Amino acid sequence: MKYVLILGGVISGIGKGVIASSTGLLLKTLGLKVTAIKIDPYINVDAGTMNPIEHGEVFVLNDGAEVDLDLGNYERFLDVTLTRDNNITSGKIFQHVIEKERRGDYLGKNVQTVPQITDAIQSWIERVARIPVDKSGEIPDICIIELGGTIGDFESAPYIEALRQFQYRVGQENFAVIQVSLVPVLGVVGEQKTKPTQATIRQLRALGLKPDLIACRCSEELEARVRSKIALYCRVELEQVLSVQDVASTYHVPLLLKDQGILNYLTKRFRLDCINITPEWQRKGSNLLRFWKKLTVEHSRSRETVTIVLVGKYTYLQDSYISVVQALEHASIECGRKLVLKWVEASDLEAETKETNAEKYEAAWDTIRCADGILVPGGFGNRGTEGKIAAVRYAREKKVPFLGICLGLQVAVIEFARHVCGIENANSEELDAEAVNKLVVYMPEISRTHLGGTMRLGLRPTRFTKESEGWCKIRKIYEAHQSMGTITKEGSMVGVKERHRHRYEVNPEYIPLLAENGLTFVGRDETGKRMEILELPDHPFFVGTQYHPEYLSRPLRPVPTFLGFVAASAGLPLSSLFSKHLPN
């Protein structure tokens, strides 16, 4: 097993996750099997209870784990299926060690950071690195490890020490370090400054780790003299200094790294040419590289645009919706369109904003009126929901393609109940616990006292109803793209498997009334009682899903839900999607 450790220096949020994912992708193009681990030093057991505005999106895995958004990057770039154990947190490690201590596993020893905590970290990495993550079912060849935060963070100290020890545990010939560092540009002439990088590399060496590669983040390509200076003062060869400047999209980063010889270096460093790679996996690697190059070319050449307006409540930090944005990009590329994504804070659409800030209110509605498609994603809490309902009503009445995800489905049901069924006070139990007409209710099996890990989470089945056969757009798109692997068949029943994250559901008592007025639930859970997909038959595209299709989207295989939505928004006929053949 080979291990590549990705660390950050100077500041956080400079793209370690993208560089980690890109490195893994390039190694896969050689025919190698790659897995990934993200280490988050916070005490939380998982990311499930964190505020999206502060931490970014909570990503959900097949097994129901609520994890850091970087695991979404890994799954998308590497096209793998990870587990909850691929996200290490201090909360998990401490919990694991304390449970062992309570059982008496340490035989009366003092339990300390060194060696008990550091040993637990190392053992966890070794165990998880050997878990198969792709369809081959085979043990990976290489594990990418990303440590969150930056060198010098107090809470990261146990992990740095554990990884220092780990390089000797697995053999230094099997362990490489990539340090990601910011090279700021200062002054009128735009001078690229190397001192921060020099300082972070000195700190890294003092902690017992040495960089094999230094990935320098900069707004522009590193100047030759700056690159030489970093190599000289950081005591590495010139080939070990990589320029990772701003590019058109994250999809270009793997090719940027490849052009600078990262694969050549890692091949020599790990003696990868000595690994026995079967002709089948060599072919898969070559195809991956070919399709990825094609993807970047198509992304760059797209001229016709499609304008999607995202109406959310966490828009101040756009990383809160990173999987939604990525899924839109994947679908737009497949449709041959350049995505123009506009953001609207849901509360800006509400009457209260009109009274307090008319300019902001009008600007938000001007954005809605220019939309080719309107998307309302998931979220929690009361703030902004009336604005989301207003956006849904506009999309329904003006025949603008609409996609509602999780809360987006629920507010679409509330809007329809109010303005079509005539239930003026229709609401959700989440938004008004005392509401008379609760169109959306708390799921009976969900805990009302504990929030962490208690929602309906992970990969779960949805079955299309018999009534949906023949006319249902979203069903047709799923069936046309069975290569995504989400479509299922059990006898005469056709369905999909998608990832969920919710604790409220549509009240089944109101389904007959909604259906009578034209709102059709075309997908339900395996019991037939839980509403999963809604669609309006007399609309260009009006679809809501209780699940989160964005979690399974891949750059080379966009999910059917987003593909149909973007195609409808671009004015493409449904038949154009059926002729597409996506790569396996």
C-alpha positions as CSV (number, residue, x, y, z in Angstrom):
1,M,0.0,0.0,0.0
2,K,1.3,3.4,-1.0
3,Y,0.2,6.5,0.9
4,V,0.1,10.2,-0.3
5,L,-0.4,12.7,2.5
6,I,-1.9,16.1,1.6
7,L,-1.2,18.9,4.0
8,G,-2.0,22.7,4.0
9,G,0.1,25.7,4.9
10,V,-0.3,29.4,5.4
11,I,-4.1,29.5,5.3
12,S,-6.9,27.0,5.0
13,G,-9.4,26.8,2.2
14,I,-6.8,26.9,-0.6
15,G,-7.9,23.8,-2.4
16,K,-6.3,20.8,-0.7
17,G,-9.4,18.7,-1.4
18,V,-9.2,19.4,-5.2
19,I,-5.5,18.7,-5.3
20,A,-6.0,15.5,-3.3
21,S,-8.8,14.4,-5.7
22,S,-6.8,15.4,-8.8
23,T,-3.8,13.5,-7.6
24,G,-5.9,10.4,-7.0
25,L,-7.6,10.8,-10.4
26,L,-4.2,10.9,-12.2
27,L,-3.0,7.8,-10.4
28,K,-6.2,6.1,-11.6
29,T,-5.3,6.9,-15.2
30,L,-2.3,4.6,-14.7
31,G,-4.7,1.8,-14.0
32,L,-4.2,1.9,-10.2
33,K,-7.0,1.5,-7.7
34,V,-7.2,4.5,-5.4
35,T,-9.0,5.3,-2.1
36,A,-9.1,8.4,0.0
37,I,-9.3,9.4,3.7
38,K,-10.1,12.9,5.1
39,I,-9.0,13.8,8.6
40,D,-10.9,16.6,10.4
41,P,-9.4,17.5,13.7
42,Y,-12.6,18.9,15.2
43,I,-14.2,17.1,18.2
44,N,-17.6,16.6,16.5
45,V,-18.2,12.9,15.7
46,D,-19.3,13.9,12.2
47,A,-20.4,17.0,10.2
48,G,-24.1,16.4,10.6
49,T,-24.9,19.1,13.2
50,M,-22.6,21.8,11.7
51,N,-23.9,25.0,10.3
52,P,-23.5,25.0,6.5
53,I,-22.8,28.8,6.5
54,E,-19.7,28.2,8.7
55,H,-18.5,24.7,7.6
56,G,-20.0,24.3,4.1
57,E,-22.0,21.4,2.8
58,V,-22.7,18.2,4.7
59,F,-22.1,15.4,2.3
60,V,-23.9,12.0,2.7
61,L,-22.5,8.6,1.8
62,N,-24.3,5.4,0.9
63,D,-24.0,4.1,4.5
64,G,-25.7,7.2,5.9
65,A,-22.6,8.9,7.2
66,E,-22.7,12.7,7.3
67,V,-19.2,13.8,6.4
68,D,-17.0,16.6,5.3
69,L,-17.6,18.0,1.8
70,D,-14.2,16.9,0.6
71,L,-15.4,13.3,0.5
72,G,-17.8,14.5,-2.1
73,N,-14.8,15.7,-4.2
74,Y,-13.1,12.3,-3.7
75,E,-16.2,10.4,-4.8
76,R,-16.8,12.6,-7.8
77,F,-13.2,12.7,-9.1
78,L,-12.3,9.1,-8.3
79,D,-15.7,7.6,-9.0
80,V,-15.6,5.5,-5.8
81,T,-18.0,4.7,-3.0
82,L,-16.6,5.6,0.4
83,T,-17.8,4.8,3.9
84,R,-18.1,6.6,7.2
85,D,-14.7,5.4,8.2
86,N,-13.1,7.3,5.4
87,N,-13.8,10.5,7.4
88,I,-11.7,10.5,10.6
89,T,-12.6,13.1,13.3
90,S,-11.1,13.7,16.7
91,G,-14.6,12.9,18.1
92,K,-14.4,9.4,16.5
93,I,-10.9,8.7,17.6
94,F,-11.5,9.8,21.2
95,Q,-14.7,7.9,21.3
96,H,-12.9,4.8,20.0
97,V,-10.0,5.0,22.5
98,I,-12.3,5.8,25.5
99,E,-14.5,2.7,24.6
100,K,-11.4,0.6,24.6
101,E,-10.3,2.0,28.0
102,R,-13.7,1.3,29.5
103,R,-13.5,-2.3,28.4
104,G,-10.1,-2.6,30.0
105,D,-8.3,-3.2,26.7
106,Y,-5.3,-1.1,27.9
107,L,-4.7,-3.4,30.9
108,G,-4.4,-0.6,33.5
109,K,-2.1,1.7,31.5
110,N,-2.4,5.4,31.5
111,V,-4.3,6.4,28.4
112,Q,-2.4,9.3,26.7
113,T,-2.2,11.1,23.4
114,V,1.1,9.3,22.8
115,P,0.9,6.4,22.2
116,Q,-2.8,5.4,22.5
117,I,-4.3,8.2,20.4
118,T,-1.5,8.2,17.8
119,D,-1.6,4.4,17.6
120,A,-5.4,4.5,17.1
121,I,-5.0,7.0,14.3
122,Q,-2.4,4.9,12.5
123,S,-4.4,1.7,12.9
124,W,-7.6,3.4,11.6
125,I,-5.7,4.6,8.5
126,E,-4.2,1.2,7.7
127,R,-7.5,-0.6,8.2
128,V,-9.6,1.8,6.1
129,A,-7.0,2.0,3.3
130,R,-7.6,-1.7,2.6
131,I,-11.4,-1.4,2.2
132,P,-12.4,-1.9,-1.5
133,V,-14.2,1.3,-2.8
134,D,-14.9,0.4,-6.5
135,K,-16.8,-2.2,-8.4
136,S,-13.7,-4.5,-8.6
137,G,-14.0,-5.3,-5.0
138,E,-10.2,-5.4,-4.7
139,I,-7.9,-3.8,-2.2
140,P,-6.7,-0.3,-3.4
141,D,-3.1,0.2,-4.4
142,I,-2.9,3.8,-3.2
143,C,-4.5,5.8,-0.4
144,I,-4.8,9.6,-0.5
145,I,-4.9,11.1,3.0
146,E,-5.9,14.8,3.5
147,L,-5.4,16.5,6.8
148,G,-7.8,19.4,7.3
149,G,-6.6,22.8,8.6
150,T,-3.0,24.0,8.3
151,I,0.4,23.1,9.7
152,G,0.7,24.6,13.2
153,D,-3.0,24.3,14.2
154,F,-3.1,23.2,17.8
155,E,-5.8,20.6,17.3
156,S,-3.9,18.9,14.5
157,A,-0.8,18.1,16.6
158,P,-1.8,14.5,17.5
159,Y,-2.4,13.8,13.8
160,I,0.9,15.3,12.7
161,E,2.7,13.1,15.3
162,A,0.8,10.1,14.3
163,L,1.6,10.6,10.6
164,R,5.3,11.2,11.5
165,Q,5.3,7.8,13.1
166,F,3.2,6.3,10.3
167,Q,5.9,7.0,7.6
168,Y,8.2,4.6,9.5
169,R,5.5,2.1,10.2
170,V,4.7,1.6,6.5
171,G,8.2,2.4,5.2
172,Q,9.3,5.8,3.9
173,E,9.4,4.3,0.4
174,N,5.6,3.9,0.6
175,F,4.8,7.3,2.0
176,A,4.9,10.7,0.2
177,V,3.9,14.2,1.4
178,I,2.4,17.0,-0.8
179,Q,2.4,20.3,1.0
180,V,-0.2,22.8,-0.4
181,S,0.9,26.4,0.2
182,L,-0.3,29.8,-0.7
183,V,2.0,32.1,-2.7
184,P,0.4,35.5,-2.3
185,V,0.7,38.3,-4.8
186,L,1.4,41.8,-3.4
187,G,2.0,45.3,-4.6
188,V,1.1,47.2,-7.8
189,V,3.5,45.1,-9.9
190,G,2.1,41.8,-8.5
191,E,5.1,40.3,-6.9
192,Q,4.8,36.7,-5.9
193,K,6.0,36.3,-2.3
194,T,7.7,33.1,-1.2
195,K,8.3,33.8,2.5
196,P,5.0,32.2,3.7
197,T,5.9,29.0,1.8
198,Q,9.4,28.9,3.2
199,A,8.0,29.3,6.7
200,T,5.4,26.6,6.5
201,I,8.0,24.1,5.0
202,R,10.4,24.9,7.9
203,Q,7.6,24.2,10.3
204,L,6.7,20.9,8.5
205,R,10.3,19.7,8.7
206,A,10.6,20.7,12.4
207,L,7.6,18.4,13.0
208,G,9.3,15.4,11.4
209,L,7.8,15.4,7.9
210,K,9.5,16.5,4.7
211,P,7.7,17.5,1.5
212,D,8.1,15.4,-1.6
213,L,6.1,17.9,-3.6
214,I,5.1,21.5,-2.9
215,A,1.9,22.6,-4.6
216,C,2.0,26.4,-4.8
217,R,-1.5,28.0,-5.0
218,C,-1.3,31.3,-6.8
219,S,-3.6,33.5,-8.9
220,E,-1.1,33.4,-11.8
221,E,1.4,30.8,-12.9
222,L,4.5,30.8,-10.8
223,E,7.4,32.8,-12.4
224,A,10.5,30.7,-13.2
225,R,12.6,32.7,-10.7
226,V,10.0,32.3,-7.9
227,R,9.8,28.5,-8.5
228,S,13.6,28.3,-8.4
229,K,13.7,30.3,-5.2
230,I,11.1,28.0,-3.5
231,A,13.1,25.0,-4.5
232,L,16.4,26.5,-3.2
233,Y,15.1,27.7,0.1
234,C,12.8,24.7,0.8
235,R,15.6,22.2,-0.1
236,V,13.8,20.3,-2.9
237,E,14.4,19.8,-6.6
238,L,12.8,22.1,-9.1
239,E,10.6,19.3,-10.4
240,Q,9.1,19.0,-6.9
241,V,7.7,22.5,-7.0
242,L,4.3,22.6,-8.7
243,S,2.4,25.7,-9.8
244,V,-1.3,25.4,-9.2
245,Q,-2.6,28.7,-10.5
246,D,-6.3,29.6,-10.9
247,V,-7.8,27.8,-13.9
248,A,-11.2,27.9,-15.6
249,S,-12.6,25.1,-13.5
250,T,-11.5,22.4,-11.0
251,Y,-11.7,19.9,-13.9
252,H,-8.6,21.4,-15.4
253,V,-6.5,20.9,-12.2
254,P,-5.6,17.2,-12.9
255,L,-4.2,18.1,-16.4
256,L,-2.4,21.1,-14.9
257,L,-0.6,18.8,-12.5
258,K,0.0,16.1,-15.1
259,D,1.7,18.6,-17.4
260,Q,4.1,19.5,-14.6
261,G,5.2,15.9,-14.2
262,I,3.5,14.9,-11.0
263,L,2.9,11.3,-12.3
264,N,6.5,11.0,-13.4
265,Y,7.7,12.0,-9.9
266,L,5.3,9.7,-8.0
267,T,6.1,6.8,-10.4
268,K,9.8,7.1,-9.5
269,R,9.1,7.8,-5.8
270,F,6.9,4.8,-5.4
271,R,8.3,2.6,-8.2
272,L,4.8,2.3,-9.6
273,D,6.2,0.8,-12.8
274,C,6.9,-2.4,-10.7
275,I,3.3,-2.8,-9.8
276,N,1.5,-5.5,-11.8
277,I,-1.4,-3.7,-13.5
278,T,-3.7,-5.9,-15.6
279,P,-4.4,-4.9,-19.3
280,E,-8.0,-4.4,-18.4
281,W,-7.1,-1.8,-15.7
282,Q,-4.6,-0.2,-18.0
283,R,-7.3,0.2,-20.6
284,K,-9.7,1.7,-18.0
285,G,-7.0,4.2,-17.0
286,S,-6.3,5.3,-20.6
287,N,-10.0,5.7,-21.2
288,L,-10.4,7.7,-18.0
289,L,-7.7,10.1,-19.1
290,R,-9.1,10.4,-22.6
291,F,-12.7,11.1,-21.4
292,W,-11.3,13.6,-18.8
293,K,-9.5,15.5,-21.5
294,K,-12.6,15.5,-23.6
295,L,-14.6,16.8,-20.6
296,T,-12.2,19.8,-20.1
297,V,-12.3,20.6,-23.8
298,E,-16.1,20.6,-23.9
299,H,-16.3,22.7,-20.8
300,S,-14.0,25.3,-22.3
301,R,-15.6,25.3,-25.7
302,S,-19.2,25.7,-24.6
303,R,-20.7,28.9,-26.0
304,E,-24.5,28.6,-25.6
305,T,-25.5,29.2,-22.1
306,V,-28.2,28.0,-19.7
307,T,-29.1,30.3,-16.8
308,I,-30.1,28.5,-13.6
309,V,-31.2,30.4,-10.5
310,L,-30.5,28.7,-7.2
311,V,-32.9,29.9,-4.4
312,G,-31.3,29.0,-1.1
313,K,-30.9,30.1,2.5
314,Y,-27.1,29.5,2.8
315,T,-26.0,31.4,-0.3
316,Y,-23.5,33.6,1.7
317,L,-21.2,30.6,1.6
318,Q,-21.6,28.9,-1.8
319,D,-19.7,25.8,-0.6
320,S,-23.0,25.1,1.3
321,Y,-24.3,23.8,-2.0
322,I,-21.1,22.5,-3.6
323,S,-22.6,19.1,-4.7
324,V,-25.6,20.9,-6.3
325,V,-23.4,23.2,-8.2
326,Q,-21.2,20.3,-9.3
327,A,-24.2,18.3,-10.5
328,L,-25.4,21.3,-12.5
329,E,-22.0,21.7,-14.1
330,H,-21.9,17.9,-15.0
331,A,-25.3,18.1,-16.6
332,S,-24.6,21.4,-18.4
333,I,-21.4,19.9,-20.0
334,E,-23.3,16.9,-21.1
335,C,-26.0,19.1,-22.6
336,G,-23.3,21.2,-24.4
337,R,-24.2,24.3,-22.5
338,K,-22.1,26.8,-20.4
339,L,-23.7,27.1,-16.9
340,V,-24.6,30.6,-15.8
341,L,-25.5,30.1,-12.1
342,K,-27.2,32.9,-10.3
343,W,-27.7,33.0,-6.6
344,V,-30.8,34.3,-4.8
345,E,-31.1,34.4,-1.0
346,A,-34.6,33.1,-0.4
347,S,-35.5,35.7,2.2
348,D,-34.9,38.5,-0.3
349,L,-38.0,37.3,-2.2
350,E,-40.3,37.8,0.8
351,A,-42.8,40.6,1.3
352,E,-41.0,41.6,4.5
353,T,-37.8,42.4,2.5
354,K,-39.9,44.5,0.1
355,E,-40.9,46.7,3.1
356,T,-37.4,47.0,4.6
357,N,-35.2,47.0,1.5
358,A,-37.2,47.4,-1.8
359,E,-34.0,47.5,-3.9
360,K,-32.8,44.1,-2.7
361,Y,-36.3,42.7,-3.2
362,E,-36.6,43.9,-6.8
363,A,-33.1,42.7,-7.6
364,A,-33.9,39.2,-6.4
365,W,-37.1,39.1,-8.4
366,D,-35.3,40.4,-11.5
367,T,-32.9,37.5,-11.2
368,I,-35.8,35.0,-10.9
369,R,-37.5,36.5,-14.0
370,C,-34.3,36.0,-16.1
371,A,-34.0,32.3,-15.2
372,D,-34.1,29.5,-17.7
373,G,-34.6,27.1,-14.7
374,I,-35.2,27.5,-11.0
375,L,-33.7,25.2,-8.4
376,V,-34.7,25.1,-4.7
377,P,-32.3,22.9,-2.7
378,G,-32.5,21.4,0.7
379,G,-32.2,23.2,4.0
380,F,-33.5,23.4,7.6
381,G,-35.5,25.9,9.6
382,N,-38.0,28.6,9.0
383,R,-35.9,31.4,7.6
384,G,-36.4,32.0,3.9
385,T,-39.1,29.4,3.3
386,E,-41.8,31.8,2.2
387,G,-39.3,33.1,-0.4
388,K,-38.8,29.6,-1.6
389,I,-42.5,29.0,-1.8
390,A,-42.8,32.2,-3.8
391,A,-40.1,31.1,-6.2
392,V,-41.9,27.7,-6.7
393,R,-45.1,29.4,-7.5
394,Y,-43.4,31.6,-10.1
395,A,-41.9,28.5,-11.7
396,R,-45.2,26.6,-11.7
397,E,-47.3,29.4,-13.1
398,K,-44.8,30.7,-15.6
399,K,-43.9,27.2,-16.8
400,V,-40.2,27.7,-16.0
401,P,-38.4,24.4,-15.5
402,F,-38.1,23.6,-11.8
403,L,-36.2,21.2,-9.6
404,G,-36.9,20.9,-5.9
405,I,-34.6,18.9,-3.6
406,C,-35.6,17.7,-0.1
407,L,-37.0,20.9,1.4
408,G,-37.5,22.0,-2.2
409,L,-40.0,19.2,-2.7
410,Q,-41.7,20.0,0.6
411,V,-42.2,23.7,-0.2
412,A,-43.5,22.7,-3.7
413,V,-46.2,20.6,-1.9
414,I,-47.0,23.5,0.4
415,E,-47.2,26.0,-2.5
416,F,-49.5,23.7,-4.5
417,A,-51.8,23.1,-1.5
418,R,-52.1,26.8,-0.9
419,H,-52.6,28.2,-4.4
420,V,-54.2,25.2,-6.3
421,C,-56.0,23.2,-3.6
422,G,-57.1,26.3,-1.8
423,I,-55.6,25.4,1.6
424,E,-54.5,28.9,2.6
425,N,-52.9,28.0,5.9
426,A,-51.0,24.9,4.5
427,N,-47.6,24.6,6.1
428,S,-44.9,22.2,7.5
429,E,-44.7,21.0,11.0
430,E,-41.0,22.1,10.9
431,L,-42.0,25.7,10.1
432,D,-45.1,25.9,12.3
433,A,-45.6,23.2,14.9
434,E,-49.2,24.5,15.6
435,A,-50.3,24.6,12.0
436,V,-53.8,23.3,11.4
437,N,-53.0,21.8,7.9
438,K,-49.6,20.2,8.2
439,L,-48.8,19.1,4.6
440,V,-45.3,18.1,5.8
441,V,-44.9,16.2,9.1
442,Y,-42.1,14.9,11.4
443,M,-41.3,11.3,10.5
444,P,-42.5,9.1,13.3
445,E,-39.3,7.0,13.7
446,I,-37.0,10.1,14.0
447,S,-35.7,11.3,17.4
448,R,-37.0,14.7,18.5
449,T,-34.3,15.1,21.2
450,H,-31.0,14.0,19.5
451,L,-30.0,15.7,16.2
452,G,-26.7,13.9,15.3
453,G,-27.1,11.0,12.9
454,T,-30.8,10.5,13.6
455,M,-32.3,11.6,10.3
456,R,-33.3,9.3,7.4
457,L,-29.9,8.9,5.9
458,G,-28.0,7.1,3.2
459,L,-28.9,5.0,0.1
460,R,-32.5,4.0,0.0
461,P,-34.9,2.6,-2.7
462,T,-37.6,4.6,-4.4
463,R,-40.1,2.8,-6.7
464,F,-42.0,4.4,-9.6
465,T,-45.7,4.0,-9.4
466,K,-47.6,2.1,-12.1
467,E,-49.5,5.3,-12.9
468,S,-46.2,7.0,-14.0
469,E,-45.5,4.5,-16.8
470,G,-45.7,6.1,-20.3
471,W,-45.8,9.8,-19.5
472,C,-43.4,10.5,-16.6
473,K,-40.5,12.5,-17.8
474,I,-38.2,11.8,-14.9
475,R,-38.8,8.1,-15.1
476,K,-38.0,8.1,-18.8
477,I,-34.7,9.9,-18.2
478,Y,-33.7,7.5,-15.5
479,E,-34.5,4.5,-17.7
480,A,-32.5,6.0,-20.6
481,H,-29.4,6.4,-18.4
482,Q,-29.2,3.0,-16.7
483,S,-25.4,3.2,-16.9
484,M,-25.6,5.5,-13.8
485,G,-26.4,2.4,-11.8
486,T,-29.2,4.0,-9.9
487,I,-32.1,2.3,-11.7
488,T,-33.4,-1.0,-10.2
489,K,-35.9,-3.6,-11.3
490,E,-37.7,-6.1,-9.2
491,G,-40.2,-8.0,-11.3
492,S,-42.5,-5.5,-12.8
493,M,-41.4,-2.8,-10.3
494,V,-39.0,-0.1,-11.6
495,G,-37.2,2.1,-9.2
496,V,-34.0,4.0,-8.2
497,K,-31.6,4.1,-5.3
498,E,-30.6,7.5,-4.1
499,R,-29.1,9.1,-1.0
500,H,-31.4,10.7,1.6
501,R,-31.0,13.3,4.4
502,H,-34.3,14.4,6.0
503,R,-36.4,14.2,9.1
504,Y,-39.7,15.5,7.7
505,E,-41.9,14.0,5.0
506,V,-45.1,14.8,3.0
507,N,-48.2,14.0,5.1
508,P,-49.9,11.0,3.5
509,E,-53.3,12.1,4.6
510,Y,-53.2,14.9,1.9
511,I,-52.0,12.8,-1.0
512,P,-55.6,12.1,-2.5
513,L,-56.4,15.8,-2.4
514,L,-53.1,16.8,-4.0
515,A,-53.5,14.1,-6.7
516,E,-57.1,15.1,-7.4
517,N,-55.8,18.6,-8.2
518,G,-53.0,17.4,-10.5
519,L,-49.9,17.0,-8.3
520,T,-48.6,13.5,-9.0
521,F,-46.3,11.5,-6.8
522,V,-44.6,9.3,-9.3
523,G,-42.1,7.7,-6.9
524,R,-42.6,6.3,-3.4
525,D,-40.5,4.3,-0.9
526,E,-40.6,0.5,-0.7
527,T,-43.6,0.6,1.6
528,G,-45.6,2.8,-0.8
529,K,-46.4,5.2,2.1
530,R,-43.6,7.7,1.8
531,M,-43.5,10.3,-1.0
532,E,-40.2,10.4,-2.9
533,I,-40.7,12.0,-6.3
534,L,-43.4,14.5,-7.5
535,E,-44.0,15.7,-11.0
536,L,-46.5,18.0,-12.7
537,P,-47.7,16.4,-16.0
538,D,-48.7,19.6,-17.8
539,H,-45.4,21.4,-17.2
540,P,-42.1,21.5,-19.3
541,F,-40.3,20.1,-16.2
542,F,-41.6,20.4,-12.7
543,V,-39.9,17.7,-10.5
544,G,-39.3,17.4,-6.8
545,T,-37.3,14.7,-5.0
546,Q,-37.2,14.0,-1.3
547,Y,-33.7,12.5,-1.8
548,H,-30.5,14.3,-2.9
549,P,-29.6,13.2,-6.4
550,E,-26.6,15.6,-6.4
551,Y,-24.6,13.2,-4.1
552,L,-24.3,10.6,-6.8
553,S,-23.4,12.9,-9.7
554,R,-20.0,12.4,-11.5
555,P,-18.2,14.6,-14.0
556,L,-18.4,11.9,-16.6
557,R,-21.8,10.6,-15.6
558,P,-24.3,13.3,-14.6
559,V,-27.3,12.1,-12.7
560,P,-30.6,11.8,-14.6
561,T,-32.5,14.2,-12.4
562,F,-30.1,17.1,-13.0
563,L,-29.6,16.1,-16.7
564,G,-33.4,16.3,-17.3
565,F,-33.7,19.6,-15.5
566,V,-30.8,21.3,-17.3
567,A,-31.9,20.0,-20.7
568,A,-35.4,21.3,-20.1
569,S,-34.0,24.7,-19.0
570,A,-31.8,24.8,-22.1
571,G,-34.9,24.1,-24.3
572,L,-33.5,20.7,-25.5
573,P,-36.1,18.0,-26.4
574,L,-36.3,15.1,-24.1
575,S,-35.3,12.7,-26.9
576,S,-31.9,14.4,-27.1
577,L,-31.0,12.8,-23.8
578,F,-31.9,9.3,-24.9
579,S,-29.2,9.3,-27.7
580,K,-26.4,10.1,-25.2
581,H,-24.0,7.3,-24.3
582,L,-22.1,8.0,-21.2
583,P,-18.8,6.3,-20.5
584,N,-18.6,3.5,-18.0
